[in-house]
Amino acid sequence: MTLRNTLLFAFVAALIVIEGMTASWNTALGILNMGLISAILALGVNMQWGYAGLFNVGIMGFVALGGLAPVLIATPPVTEVWTAGGAFRLLFALLVGVGVIALAIVLNRRLAGRTRIAALIVTLIGGFFLFRALLDPAVEVVEAFRPATHSNLGGLGLPVLLAWPVGGLLAAGAAWLVGKTALGLRSDYLAIATLGIAEIILAVMKNEDWLARGVKNVISIPRPVPYEVDLQASAAFTDWAAGFGADPVTASTIVVKLLYAGLFAAILLLLIWASELALKSPWGRMMRAIRDNETAAEAMGKDVTRRHLQIFILGSAICGLAGAMIVTLDSQLTPGTYNPLRFTFLIWVMVIVGGSGNNWGAVLGGFLIWYLWIKVEPWGHALMGFITAGMSDGPLKTHLLDSAAHMRLMTLGAVMLLVLRFSPRGLIPER
Amino acid sequence: MDFLNAIVALLNFVVIPATAYGAQLALGALGVTLIYGILRFSNFAHGDTMALGTGFVILFTWWFQSMGLHFGPLPTALIALPFGIVVTILFVLGTDRAVYRFYRQQKAAPVILVIVSMGVMFIMNGLTRFVIGVEEIRFDDGARFVINAGAFKAATGLAEGLAFKSTQALTILTAVVVVAALFLFLNRTRTGKSMRAFSDNEDLALLSGINPEKVVAVTWMISAGLAVIAGTLYGLDKSFKAFNYFQLLLPIFASAIVGGLGNPLGAIAGGFLIAFSEVGFTYAWKKVATYVLPESLAPEGLAQLLSTDYKFAVSFAILIVVLLFKPTGLFRGKSV
């Protein structure tokens, strides 16, 4: 850490502290918590882009998939649907689906020529109909159970912290699938394939009600920290808060946010430590060598596609982990709110502005851009209010005031283009 | 009679909508493929260029409508289209000048240009929302149908109606005219030939005195024009919603890659392949099957392979299959 970097971090910390002193500590801690998660996301994307030069446009998909984990792991099980005709049949159908694809892969390897094509077509079409025939009745059974509150498989009822690594594993699985297909071809293809998988993951999460209730959302996912109402009810806490002269309601919300911040910060520090170690190891040097000159690295005997696959999976797993953390923080999964501008392109702005290839840079970018994302909207409203102050009331004024909310897309797009043009190495450049 | 009914149902629910959608995708994919061929990167801002251009067209349409200007049975948007195209072309040329030219001169790696196009997309997206909002807008006017379902039933005495919306007819007709004009331009004119030469071999083209900046400018103009036409036709046919245009990016890229990136003919074939697959997989075949099959074989369910929400999965699956087995595309595009 040079003096300049320390100052940059101090500057961002000051921004958050000023927010706390001028507005409220609750919003400031809210920015800090999402800033911590954003920093983790930026670390993951920085691995893919900064270390290896892989362009992932499907971050949203991996984040959303990771968000599925808290529902599947931590929510209480819905024992009523676990019958032979319901959930068990559904799992069996999914296994059959996987089996069909595995068979197709084996056939594709073993056979050749016309027989291969014919066998593949028969297997895939037959398998698809078999899969649907098994799945559809089971889905009906599961979704018919208490549609207003359940209609899904439920979870395992395990501690929610366990869901975080599981979220990473889910995302890693999806990344393996995409990477296996699109890596090794030209760089744009990975971008387009990730764009596609993100849309599909989201479509599945919105429409398969048996999985996580689709757009009906899952609420009250268990939390790793105590609830505010419980704190307010406990005499020990209210006495403790009164010791500071604080209002117990405010104190309880702040304490809960601080506990989350502690958890997130611990994970962020662990990840930074691990990625700094990895980047400085022979493995990190090999990655950067591959990024800078693939042909030369290949001539030195490095398996470029394999290494790319490895880092693509690692980076995506971190995005999945962050996705599980977001859902835990909100205690709800709302697939309708995942939006590529917020969950894919904003992360890219973080990595590029912060400094691609440098872990500290990505972390700084995560905090700074998240702060801007939150603050540009009120600033835009204020600016528009100022511009339109002299105008008479009318449709134009209303339109301008209404569209101020979209200012942040333009602002962040412009920030990204300016950094790419004039300071392509970012705020904290790669050493 | 049943057989005729089946054909009419098939035309009504599959062939006509898929042809119109395919024409819209093909026009979009042509733009992507031309940019790829000449500038050598995948333009992620293409979907938002479509949205922004359509936004301009809608503004002009409203203006003309407020002046009482109408185009008879045709939608007013058709008069507004050239104006929208001009504004979009100016905007895109400005973007090239301000953003892309620098990286071209630096000879930056294609992936950098892709990221830059993502930044442009961000700005265009914000601008579209700023100018026209995020609401769903319908801006078609004029005659609604070329063939009306009720009138068709009365005239033929068939149980199935055939509806042919005027926007669908317009889409198909415009696409044919535009594509014919584009191919005439690419094959017959001097500028078009120099574009193809530049796409085939940049160094050789430069040696023979082709001005690269001119080629690039013409490419942007054509691509922007195609994007606005495709976007307006899509908006007339369905409705305008900025976010839908961003989502069109996936089927458009899939079309361009399936046909072979950089190959205009492939983009058209790809567009129709993707459109017909999407509609075919998500259409409930029960109606057609009941007409054609004997009663004992008629399906009980909807006979729908996938819910319509998964139409993107169809383009994606086709894309993956092509990438796995024939990464250069069906019509042999430029590179792997």
Chai-1 contact restraints between the chains, C-beta under 6 A:
chainA,res_idxA,chainB,res_idxB,connection_type,confidence,min_distance_angstrom,max_distance_angstrom,comment,restraint_id
A,F55,B,V111,contact,1.0,0.0,6.0,A-B,restraint_1
A,T181,B,I320,contact,1.0,0.0,6.0,A-B,restraint_2
A,T181,B,L323,contact,1.0,0.0,6.0,A-B,restraint_3
A,T181,B,L324,contact,1.0,0.0,6.0,A-B,restraint_4
A,L185,B,P327,contact,1.0,0.0,6.0,A-B,restraint_5
A,L185,B,V336,contact,1.0,0.0,6.0,A-B,restraint_6
A,R186,B,V336,contact,1.0,0.0,6.0,A-B,restraint_7
A,S187,B,V111,contact,1.0,0.0,6.0,A-B,restraint_8
A,D188,B,S42,contact,1.0,0.0,6.0,A-B,restraint_9
A,A191,B,V114,contact,1.0,0.0,6.0,A-B,restraint_10
A,I192,B,F253,contact,1.0,0.0,6.0,A-B,restraint_11
A,L195,B,L250,contact,1.0,0.0,6.0,A-B,restraint_12
A,G196,B,L250,contact,1.0,0.0,6.0,A-B,restraint_13
A,G196,B,F316,contact,1.0,0.0,6.0,A-B,restraint_14
A,E199,B,L250,contact,1.0,0.0,6.0,A-B,restraint_15
A,E199,B,F312,contact,1.0,0.0,6.0,A-B,restraint_16
A,I200,B,A313,contact,1.0,0.0,6.0,A-B,restraint_17
A,I200,B,F316,contact,1.0,0.0,6.0,A-B,restraint_18
A,A203,B,D309,contact,1.0,0.0,6.0,A-B,restraint_19
A,A203,B,Y310,contact,1.0,0.0,6.0,A-B,restraint_20
A,N207,B,D309,contact,1.0,0.0,6.0,A-B,restraint_21
A,F345,B,F122,contact,1.0,0.0,6.0,A-B,restraint_22
A,S403,B,F130,contact,1.0,0.0,6.0,A-B,restraint_23
A,H406,B,G126,contact,1.0,0.0,6.0,A-B,restraint_24
A,H406,B,R129,contact,1.0,0.0,6.0,A-B,restraint_25
A,H406,B,F130,contact,1.0,0.0,6.0,A-B,restraint_26
A,L409,B,F122,contact,1.0,0.0,6.0,A-B,restraint_27
A,L409,B,N125,contact,1.0,0.0,6.0,A-B,restraint_28
A,L409,B,G126,contact,1.0,0.0,6.0,A-B,restraint_29
A,M410,B,I123,contact,1.0,0.0,6.0,A-B,restraint_30
A,M410,B,G126,contact,1.0,0.0,6.0,A-B,restraint_31
A,G413,B,G119,contact,1.0,0.0,6.0,A-B,restraint_32
A,G413,B,F122,contact,1.0,0.0,6.0,A-B,restraint_33
A,G413,B,I123,contact,1.0,0.0,6.0,A-B,restraint_34
A,M416,B,G119,contact,1.0,0.0,6.0,A-B,restraint_35
A,L417,B,G119,contact,1.0,0.0,6.0,A-B,restraint_36
